[in-house]
Amino acid sequence: MDEEVRDRLAVALDVDDLVAATRLARSLAGHFRVAKIGLELYTAAGPEAIGVMIDLGYDVFCDLKLHDIPNTVASAARVVGELGVSYLTIHAAGGTEMLRAGAEGLAEGATRPAGVLAVTVLTSEAEVAATRDMVADRMEVAFETGCAGVVCAAPDLTATRHIRPELIRAVPGIRLAGDSVDDQRRVASPVQALAAGADLLVVGRPVTRAADPVEAAERLHRSLQP
Ligand code: C5P
């Protein structure tokens, strides 16, 4: 397995049951460095889900998309840090003070290197035309508040490439030719996303809902071989 490719890949474990998530995660650990635990799995299984994925060797991407008063976000981020996650998402729309509080809280609790990824704009939030400026502004805010990176859609990467290149760009909406688009509104192939400056590709249903997830993961890796 190509380690450089594996390093760039996160699997979105969007299931509501820890047994199913564990089964998937165990079979895919050779293909993905990062396991993304979103609201669905976290609501079903909580901190135990994080511990299980760490035990399987994953870096955990805790996609809780926090958005609350700064004090609450800081406290929650500290607790999530104590659980050993590597990435935590917070809504950039929550503003400077909240993002900074979250980044500081995570750093305070972290038991391993960990960083906040600021969610720039949800694909459901805005019309595409309005999105670019908003993404750019929120990237600046993410950097200034001590976030490690941002979550953004592939089509916004190129126009924002020059903005704070040290920020990690985590990109969902990854599809190979022939994959179902599902409810994703702004998709790109893995090659397109990496070429546009993505650092971490977040892939869910094309792999997790495939008849054979390991075969789908292999296809994904093959698509990224030079
Ligand atoms: O579509 P897929 O299952 O690959 O989704 C991976 C991740 O993309 C999801 O966990 C979700 O966080 C994100 N997503 C998104 N925009 C959508 C749908 C899902 O960013 N419209």
Residues whose N, C-alpha, C, O or C-beta is under 5 A from the ligand:
A	BS01	C5P	A12 D14 G38 T123 P172 G173 I174 D182 D183 Q184 R185 V202 V203 G204 R205 P206
